[in-house]
Amino acid sequence: MTEASASTIWRWLTEDAIKPWQTRSWIFPRDPDFAAKAGRALDLYARVFEGKRLRPDEYVICADEKSQLQALGRRHATVAAGPGRPALVEFEYRRGGTLAYLAAWDVHHANLFDRVEPKTGIEPFGRLVDDVMSTEPYKSARRVFWIVDNGSSHAGKTSIARMRYQHDRARLIHLPVHASWLNQIELYFSIVQRKALTPNDFPDLDALTERLLAFGKHYRQIARPFEWTFTRQDLDCVLTRIADHEPHLPLAA
């Protein structure tokens, strides 16, 4: 028992260096080749591949999909923001279906390609690749490196062979599992989410499609390469810190 007040106890807890009631979710790298795979993508961002500088006719593309995007038709029209209050978005909605938004981003030249598909998959992703690889300067490029995650549309060694068979100048580069944060296309998707999809107030899929493609068209006019500063050295520091927290098993007798 203690006679301390609730505010005093709260102050003690707040000032304590260790706060076991606070947690933060994270994913421990499980890929034994995490550093090598992630480093390869970071090298490409720095215009280096296998220790050699990329030529001017070699390009780096980041690509991915935003799947299961919903059209949520609000049961009352959204009320625009007014002096001293935010916009009002009706809580209740009607589901208008889902679609997928696919995008590819030229890391060094800020060229954006995008398309809307009913769903993700090998064939929809292949159409995005075709859009890029049939357009100059990629059509005549010496090599075009495609950085992707391990989603089912472009996973495994089969996807590497399929890409090479369909486009002999294209090279598929997989990030490690759980490393989508190293894919620059996610920066664009975060912009789309904030600028084009929030709030989610679309009566049907046609309206959602129109918004996505109109935003992509607008972004192409203002796009600049992202100021990517995370390097191999930064990655090594992160992995070292993670390793310091990894439990060490006792040696066998």
C-alpha positions in Angstrom: 0.0 0.0 0.0 1.1 3.6 -0.6 -0.4 7.0 0.3 1.1 8.6 -2.9 -1.5 10.3 -5.1 -2.3 9.1 -8.6 -0.5 12.1 -10.0 2.6 11.3 -8.0 2.6 7.7 -9.2 2.1 8.8 -12.8 5.1 11.2 -12.4 7.2 8.3 -11.1 6.3 6.1 -14.0 6.8 8.9 -16.5 10.3 9.7 -15.2 11.3 6.0 -15.1 14.0 5.2 -17.7 12.3 1.8 -18.5 8.7 1.8 -19.5 7.7 -1.9 -20.0 4.1 -1.0 -20.8 5.2 0.7 -24.0 5.7 -1.5 -27.1 6.6 -0.9 -30.7 6.0 -3.5 -33.5 8.9 -4.5 -35.7 10.0 -7.3 -38.0 13.4 -9.0 -37.5 15.3 -9.6 -40.8 15.0 -13.3 -41.5 16.7 -13.5 -44.9 20.3 -14.7 -44.4 21.2 -12.7 -47.5 19.4 -9.5 -46.4 22.4 -7.3 -46.5 23.5 -8.5 -50.0 20.0 -8.2 -51.5 19.3 -4.8 -49.9 22.8 -3.6 -50.8 22.3 -4.4 -54.4 19.3 -2.1 -54.6 21.0 0.6 -52.7 24.0 0.4 -55.1 21.6 0.8 -58.1 20.1 3.9 -56.5 23.7 5.2 -56.5 24.0 4.1 -60.2 26.3 1.2 -59.4 25.9 -2.5 -60.3 28.3 -5.3 -59.3 31.0 -2.7 -58.6 30.7 -0.9 -61.9 29.1 2.5 -62.7 25.9 2.3 -64.8 26.1 3.7 -68.3 23.9 6.5 -69.4 21.7 4.0 -71.4 21.1 1.9 -68.3 18.0 2.7 -66.1 16.7 1.8 -62.7 12.9 1.2 -62.2 11.1 0.7 -58.9 7.7 -1.0 -59.3 4.8 -2.4 -57.1 1.1 -2.6 -56.7 -1.5 -1.1 -54.3 -4.0 -3.8 -54.1 -7.6 -4.0 -52.8 -8.2 -0.3 -53.1 -11.9 0.3 -52.1 -14.4 2.7 -53.5 -16.4 3.8 -50.4 -19.5 5.8 -51.4 -20.4 7.9 -48.4 -24.1 8.0 -47.5 -24.0 11.8 -47.2 -21.9 14.1 -49.3 -18.7 15.3 -47.8 -18.9 18.8 -46.3 -15.9 21.0 -47.2 -13.7 22.4 -44.5 -14.7 25.7 -43.0 -13.2 28.4 -40.8 -12.1 26.7 -37.5 -13.3 23.2 -38.5 -12.1 20.3 -40.6 -14.0 18.7 -43.5 -16.8 16.4 -42.5 -16.8 12.9 -43.9 -19.9 10.7 -43.4 -19.0 7.6 -41.3 -21.4 5.3 -43.0 -20.7 4.2 -46.6 -21.6 1.8 -49.4 -18.9 -0.5 -50.8 -18.3 0.1 -54.5 -15.8 -2.7 -55.1 -12.0 -2.9 -55.2 -9.3 -2.4 -57.8 -5.5 -2.4 -58.0 -3.2 0.5 -58.8 0.2 -0.4 -60.4 3.0 2.0 -60.8 6.6 2.0 -62.0 9.1 4.8 -61.2 12.4 5.7 -62.9 14.6 6.4 -59.9 17.0 8.8 -61.7 14.8 10.5 -64.3 11.5 10.8 -62.4 9.5 9.1 -65.1 6.2 7.6 -63.8 4.1 4.9 -65.4 0.8 3.8 -63.9 -2.2 1.8 -64.7 -5.4 0.5 -63.0 -6.3 -3.2 -63.1 -9.2 -5.2 -61.6 -6.7 -7.1 -59.4 -3.0 -7.8 -59.1 -1.3 -10.8 -60.7 1.4 -11.9 -63.1 -0.5 -10.7 -66.2 -1.4 -7.2 -64.8 2.2 -6.7 -63.7 3.4 -7.9 -67.1 1.2 -5.2 -68.8 2.9 -2.5 -66.6 6.3 -3.9 -67.7 5.2 -3.8 -71.3 4.1 -0.1 -70.9 7.6 0.8 -69.8 9.7 -1.5 -72.0 7.8 -0.4 -75.2 8.6 3.3 -74.5 11.8 5.1 -75.3 14.4 5.3 -73.9 13.8 2.0 -72.2 12.9 0.2 -75.5 16.5 0.8 -76.7 18.3 0.7 -73.4 21.3 -1.5 -72.8 19.7 -2.7 -69.5 16.7 -1.8 -67.4 16.9 -2.9 -63.8 13.5 -3.5 -62.1 13.5 -3.4 -58.3 10.5 -5.2 -56.8 9.5 -6.9 -53.5 8.5 -10.5 -53.2 4.8 -10.1 -54.0 3.2 -13.0 -55.8 3.0 -11.0 -59.1 6.8 -11.0 -59.4 8.2 -13.5 -56.8 10.9 -16.2 -57.1 13.4 -17.3 -59.8 10.6 -18.0 -62.2 9.7 -14.3 -62.3 13.3 -13.5 -63.1 13.3 -15.9 -66.1 9.9 -14.7 -67.2 11.0 -11.1 -67.3 14.2 -11.9 -69.2 12.3 -14.0 -71.7 9.7 -11.3 -72.4 12.2 -8.4 -72.4 15.8 -9.3 -72.9 17.0 -5.9 -71.7 15.1 -6.1 -68.4 16.7 -7.4 -65.2 14.5 -8.2 -62.2 16.1 -7.3 -58.8 14.4 -8.7 -55.7 14.5 -6.9 -52.4 14.8 -9.1 -49.3 11.5 -10.2 -47.6 10.0 -7.4 -45.5 12.1 -4.7 -47.1 9.5 -2.8 -49.1 10.6 0.3 -47.2 13.7 0.2 -49.5 11.5 0.4 -52.6 11.2 4.0 -53.8 7.8 3.4 -55.4 6.5 3.2 -51.9 7.3 6.9 -51.5 5.1 7.7 -54.5 2.3 5.4 -53.1 2.4 7.3 -49.8 1.9 10.6 -51.8 -1.0 9.0 -53.7 -2.6 7.9 -50.4 -2.4 11.3 -48.8 -3.1 13.5 -51.9 -5.6 11.4 -53.9 -7.2 8.8 -51.7 -7.8 10.6 -48.5 -10.7 10.9 -47.7 -12.0 7.7 -49.4 -15.2 9.1 -50.9 -15.8 7.5 -54.3 -19.3 6.4 -55.4 -17.9 3.7 -57.7 -14.8 2.2 -59.2 -15.0 4.5 -62.2 -14.6 7.5 -60.0 -11.7 5.9 -58.1 -10.0 5.0 -61.4 -10.5 8.6 -62.7 -8.9 10.0 -59.6 -5.9 7.7 -59.6 -5.1 8.2 -63.3 -5.7 12.0 -63.1 -3.3 12.2 -60.1 -0.7 10.2 -62.0 -1.0 12.5 -65.0 -0.6 15.6 -62.7 2.3 14.1 -60.9 4.2 13.4 -64.1 4.2 17.2 -64.7 5.9 18.0 -61.4 7.9 14.9 -60.6 11.5 15.1 -59.5 13.8 12.3 -58.4 13.5 11.6 -54.7 16.4 12.7 -52.5 17.4 9.2 -51.4 20.1 9.3 -48.8 20.0 5.9 -47.2 23.3 4.1 -48.3 25.0 0.7 -47.8 26.8 2.3 -44.8 23.5 3.2 -43.2 22.2 -0.3 -43.8 25.3 -1.8 -42.1 24.7 0.4 -39.1 21.1 -0.6 -38.8 21.9 -4.3 -39.1 24.6 -4.0 -36.5 22.2 -2.4 -34.1 19.7 -5.2 -34.7 22.4 -7.8 -34.2 23.2 -6.3 -30.8 19.6 -7.0 -29.7 19.6 -10.6 -31.0 19.6 -13.1 -28.2 22.8 -15.2 -28.0 22.2 -18.9 -27.5 24.5 -20.6 -25.0 27.2 -22.7 -26.6 26.7 -26.5 -26.5 28.7 -28.3 -23.8 
